[in-house]
Amino acid sequence: MSIKVFGHKAPDTDSTGSAIIWAWYLNEVKGQAAEAVLLGEPNTEAAFLLARWDLPQPALLGELAPGTAVVIVDTNNPAELPANVNEADILAIIDHHKLVGGLETKGPIDITIRPLACTATVMHGLMGDDTARMPDWVKGIMLTCILSDTLEFRSPTTTPVDQALAESLAADLGINIAEYAAEMFAAKSDVSSFSEAELLRMDSKEYAVEGVQLRVSVLETTSPSSVLNRKAALMAAMPGVATEDGADQVLLFVVDILNEEATLLVPNDVVKRIAEMSFGANITGDSVVLPGIMSRKKQIIPNLKM
């Protein structure tokens, strides 16, 4: 049976692309049968990635059978993985997020978590000289993942390693980074076909602050008005999403990629208090603009407090 390679439950570009990259590496370089799978439907930018490089969408995992050999990418958080993930045979974890804890393995495994902006960048380092064997479509996936996670180098998570690799890959492929990133972000920004509940879950992480369970959602866009015009409907959907997902509150940050700021929706006094305590915000209405806030991993999650 092939190794299942997957990321988190809300497949974005890096989670989707990194699973495909590592499955290619295991199959073609290491000679181990592997298959990239998804834990949910890819977001619009991840769908663009698949279409742009003429790749089939990986199958949805469905039920994870106990004992299945798996490699986990772009997360190490059990809350973002199948409920029975500890019954799987976890072979490796490749990630760039903080260590959460809670995963159990059947034996010693390879764990690589590096302070880089993108899992695909971590994978490039792990491959070493074998990167010379990457076909153009793998290079294209890697480039797309890096540009996505760094917001074309605007995100504070960006490192010189990420930027240098992206520029090298773009040069190899003859791609203009600014033009390609604009295509990516246009795809990311088209959310017209999604319901409010789907938008709240599209790029979302579970996080607890002082015993309060939060669903921390981020929508990165070059057209924030397309999301903020639905502000009332989004806030009306938050209680239902929170109840269904076992959360106390939903925080939605609409990240304006071009203006490098985030707008946080403020539906109630609890979220207002979180915003005031976490970001020193002065809130008078049902939303607040947070200048310079771009990264959930580096700027939002670490600062959350009640």
C-alpha positions, 0 to 999 in steps of 0.5 A: 500500500502506498504512503499517504502524504497530506497536509491540514484540513483546509488545503491551501496552496502550500499544504496541497502543493507540498503533499504533491512535491513530497509524493513525487520525491518519494516515488521518483527519487526514493523509490517508495510508492506514495500518493498525495491526498487532501483532507478537504477541497482545495481553496481557489489559489490551490485550484489555480496551482493545479490548473496552471501546472496541468495536475489532477486534483489529489483524491480526498482521503476519506477515512484514515484506516488504522496502520496506514503509512503517512507523511504529514506536511505543513502542520503538526497540529492534531486538531488540523488532522484526522481524528484518528491520526495517532492510529496511523503509522506516521513516518515523517513530519515536514513543517514550518509551524511551531511545535504543538504536541499531541501526535503519537507515533509507533516508533522513531520518525523523521521530523523536520520543522524549520523557521522558513516561510514555506513547507516547500522551501523546507522540502527543497533543503531536505532533497539536497542534490536531488533537486536537480531531478525536479521536472518543471512542474515540480519547480512550478509547484514549489515556486507557487507555494513560496509566493503564496506563503510569503505573499510575494515576499510581503509577509514578515515570515519571508526569509532570505532562503525563501526569496532566493529559492523563489527567484532561482525557480522563477529564473529556471522556468522563465516566469516573471514573479510579479506577473505570476503572483498577480495571477495567483492572488486574483485566483485567491481573491475570487470568493464569489462562489463560496458561502459565508460558512465556507469563507470562515473555514477556508483558511482556518486554524483552531487555537485556544487562549486561556481556555477559550476555543477560537477558530482563527480564519484568514482571507488573503485578498487583493480585493478586500471589498469583495469580502467586506461587502459581505461583513454582516452576513459573515458575522451572522454566520459566525455563531453557527460555524463556532457551534458546529466546529466546537469553538467559542468564537470565530475571528476573521482577519481579511488581509489586504495583500497590496496595502499590507494590513488586515481588517478584523471583524468585531461581532461581539464584546468578546472579540472586541476584548480580544482585539483590544488586548492582543493588538492594542486596537481602539474599536468603535464599530464592528470592524477594525483595521490593523496596519502591518498585520499580514501573518497569522503564524507570526503576528496574529496567533502569537499575540492573541490574549484575552 
